[in-house]
Amino acid sequence: MKKSLVALALMGAFSGAYAQSSVTIYGTLDAGVSRRTDTDVTAVGKRDNNKLGFRGVEDLGSGLKALFQLEIRYEPDTGVIESTTRPLFQGQSRVGLQGDFGTIRLGRGLTAFQETSTAYEPWSGMPAVAGYQTDLQVAGYTSDPLSAPGNSANRFSNAVFYNTPVIGGIFQLNVTVAAKEANGNAAIVGRGTAAAPQFTANYVPQVAPYSLSATVGQGPYSIYAAYERNAVETKLWSIGGSFKPIPALKLMASYQRQDQDNSVLINPITKAWLVGANYNIGAGMIRAGVGRKTPDNFLNSPAIAKTKQFSVGYDYNLSARTYLYVDAARKKITPAATFNYYSLGIHHNF
């Protein structure tokens, strides 16, 4: 009888503890058939990143919560981890606290600029060839140039992430600061030479990379402004906005300027813009956009590539978690190449 009472008491204690916390397993499976006319290759690819994630929240009382999130990336056609040189938790690995002061986390994740800007891009930041975020919306910029070869370009490792609460229901500030730590980069020539590169292998940054973004949203309007400086002291400025004239239609635009003066001898400035729209109709959504990326002094240096892109896409929702999609894009990279891209696939969230 006493053993039973003890067991019941222990069960009650543990159930009370579990009631204060939760862990969610989530993920994405995205696969499609795509073709690029410049390569004449039809392949199984993806529109979105495929991921397996673990997200947890623990209520610590008095409005304070502990948070963690781990996210693995993998390739849908082979099942292997996304790029063998990337970390296991490529998507993110962060732990932190949330309260009246906002949210603070430590680890690896999207920078403040990279995370904010995806809301102002017609493919929502997905790395589809038809999308804009991984090239034009960042003006060819990389947040993490001193990571191992093949690593993603839009995250900070060894970083602190802070988001204020949404102040007055309309304003939020986001800050990311990375440590001055070596992260396994290959040598980068930059302003040096092959024999004496500007940034040696496994280089320790001389400045702490950081990223800032601010958003203001009220009713159908939303705007953002962002500034970021990476570990090789490349700087990026970006502004953008969106407007919903009717609930089914979202119009968006952004402009960005990259300054590589610290590491590039000629044409250090690159400017880019894009205009896009999402339109919900019935069980589907139409995506469309047009944009351009132009290095400075392009007319005097035609060997430096200028990019123009026009894309359209359509999603058809089979359920709240699954949709079919089709994308088409025309990309002109002057003077290198012009190609058309087509993709048809399925996207499932779990």
SEFI-656122 format. One record per residue (C-alpha): residue in three letters; x negated, y, z. Coordinates in steps of 0.25 Angstrom, whole numbers, plus 5000, padded with zeros to 4 digits. Each point is the difference from the previous one (the first is absolute). Last residue first. Example, Ala and Ser with C-alpha at 12.3 -4.5 7.8 and 13.67 -1.06 7.14 Angstrom:
2
SER494549965029
ALA500649865002
REM end
This chain:
350
PHE498250704838
ASN499950094988
HIS500149954986
HIS499650064987
ILE500249944986
GLY499350034987
LEU500050064986
SER498850084995
TYR499650084988
TYR498850094998
ASN499650094988
PHE498650044997
THR499250114996
ALA498550005002
ALA498650075003
PRO500150144995
THR501050035006
ILE500749915009
LYS501449994995
LYS501049915008
ARG501349964995
ALA500949935010
ALA501149895001
ASP500649945013
VAL501049895002
TYR500549965014
LEU500849895007
TYR500550025014
THR500049935013
ARG500250045015
ALA501350075000
SER500549914989
LEU499949984985
ASN499650154999
TYR499650044986
ASP498850094999
TYR499650084987
GLY498850064995
VAL499450124992
SER498650054998
PHE499350114993
GLN498550025002
LYS498950104996
THR498649985004
LYS498750084997
ALA498749934999
ILE498750075000
ALA499349984987
PRO500750134995
SER499150095008
ASN500350144995
LEU501549984999
PHE500049935013
ASN499350115008
ASP500849955013
PRO500549865000
THR501449984996
LYS501149905005
ARG501450014994
GLY501449955004
VAL501349954996
GLY501049925008
ALA501349915000
ARG500649905009
ILE501549964998
MET500749925011
GLY500949895001
ALA501349945006
GLY500950124995
ILE499150114996
ASN498950065009
TYR499150104993
ASN498550025004
ALA499350114993
GLY498550054997
VAL499150114997
LEU498549995001
TRP498850085002
ALA498549994999
LYS498750085002
THR498649955000
ILE498850095004
PRO498649955001
ASN499750024985
ILE498549985000
LEU499049955011
VAL501049925009
SER499849975014
ASN500250135009
ASP500850074989
GLN501049895000
ASP501350095001
GLN501349934997
ARG501350094998
GLN501449955001
TYR501450034995
SER501349935003
ALA501449994995
MET501349935004
LEU501549994996
LYS500949915008
LEU501449964994
ALA501149925006
PRO500350095012
ILE500250124991
PRO499050124998
LYS498949925007
PHE498850085001
SER498549955002
GLY498750085002
GLY498549994998
ILE498750065004
SER498649945000
TRP498650045003
LEU498849914999
LYS498650015005
THR498849914997
GLU499050005012
VAL499449874997
ALA500849945012
ASN501350064996
ARG500750135002
GLU501550014999
TYR501050114999
ALA501549994999
ALA501350084998
TYR501449955000
ILE501450044996
SER501449945002
TYR501450064996
PRO501349934999
GLY500350035015
GLN498850055007
GLY498649944999
VAL498750065003
THR498749924999
ALA498650025004
SER498749924996
LEU498649995005
SER498949914997
TYR498649985006
PRO498649944997
ALA499050035011
VAL498850064995
GLN498649954997
PRO500549864995
VAL499149885004
TYR499649934987
ASN500149854998
ALA499350014987
THR499450134998
PHE500850134996
GLN499250104992
PRO499349894992
ALA498550004999
ALA499649904990
ALA501350014992
THR499950155002
GLY500750105009
ARG501250094998
GLY500949895001
VAL499249874999
ILE500949915010
ALA499449885006
ALA501049895004
ASN500950035012
GLY500049915013
ASN500850095009
ALA499050095007
GLU500650085012
LYS500350155001
ALA501449975006
ALA501350034993
VAL501050115003
THR501549994995
VAL501050115004
ASN501550014997
LEU500850125003
GLN501650004999
PHE501150104998
ILE501549994998
GLY500749955012
GLY499650115009
ILE498649935001
VAL499949864994
PRO499149945010
THR498550024997
ASN499349894993
TYR498549965004
PHE499149904993
VAL498649975006
ALA499049934990
ASN499049894999
SER500649974986
PHE500650114991
ARG500949964989
ASN500350044986
ALA498949944991
SER500249855003
ASN498749925001
GLY499449944987
PRO498650045004
ALA499850025015
SER500450135006
LEU499350134998
PRO501050064990
ASP501250005009
SER501050104997
THR499849994985
TYR500550114990
GLY500449984986
ALA500950125001
VAL500749935012
GLN501450014993
LEU499449974987
ASP499349875004
THR500549915011
GLN501350085001
TYR500550004986
GLY500849874997
ALA500149934987
VAL498849925003
ALA500649965013
PRO499350035013
MET501350045007
GLY499950145006
SER501550025000
TRP500149974985
PRO500650144997
GLU499050075009
TYR500350105011
ALA500249905011
THR498649944997
SER499450135003
THR500149995016
GLU499249875001
GLN498950044991
PHE499850145007
ALA500149945014
THR499049894997
LEU500549864998
GLY499549905010
ARG498949955009
GLY499850005015
LEU500650095010
ARG501450065003
ILE500650125005
THR501550034999
GLY500850125005
PHE499850085013
ASP501449955005
GLY499549864999
GLN499349904991
LEU498749925003
GLY499049934991
VAL499549884993
ARG499649994985
SER499649904989
GLN500450044987
GLY500249964985
GLN498749934999
PHE500149915012
LEU499149894995
PRO499050104996
ARG499750034985
THR498949934992
THR500949884996
SER501050094993
GLU501449985005
ILE499949875008
VAL500349884991
GLY501449954996
THR499749994985
ASP501150074993
PRO500550085012
GLU498750065005
TYR499850035015
ARG500050115010
ILE500049985015
GLU500750115009
LEU499850015015
GLN500850105008
PHE500050045015
LEU500850095009
ALA500150035015
LYS501250085004
LEU500250125010
GLY501450065003
SER499949985015
GLY499849854999
LEU498949924993
ASP500949954989
GLU499249904991
VAL500050014985
GLY499449904990
ARG499850004985
PHE499449884992
GLY499850004985
LEU499949924988
LYS499850084987
ASN500150004985
ASN499750144995
ASP501050054990
ARG500249994985
LYS499349864998
GLY499349914990
VAL500249884992
ALA499350034987
THR500250034985
VAL498750054994
ASP499950084987
THR499050095007
ASP500450144995
THR501449964999
ARG500249975015
ARG500949885003
SER500749975013
VAL500749885006
GLY500550025015
ALA499849975014
ASP500350065013
LEU500149935014
THR500150105011
GLY499849985015
TYR500650005014
ILE499749935014
THR500650095011
VAL499650005015
SER500850055011
SER499850055014
GLN500850045013
ALA501049884999
TYR498749915000
ALA499650045013
GLY501449985006
SER500149864994
PHE498649975006
ALA500550045014
GLY501349934999
MET499349874995
LEU499150015012
ALA501250015010
LEU500749894993
ALA498749915001
VAL499950045015
LEU501549975003
SER499849864993
LYS498749975008
LYS500850045013
MET501149904996
REM end
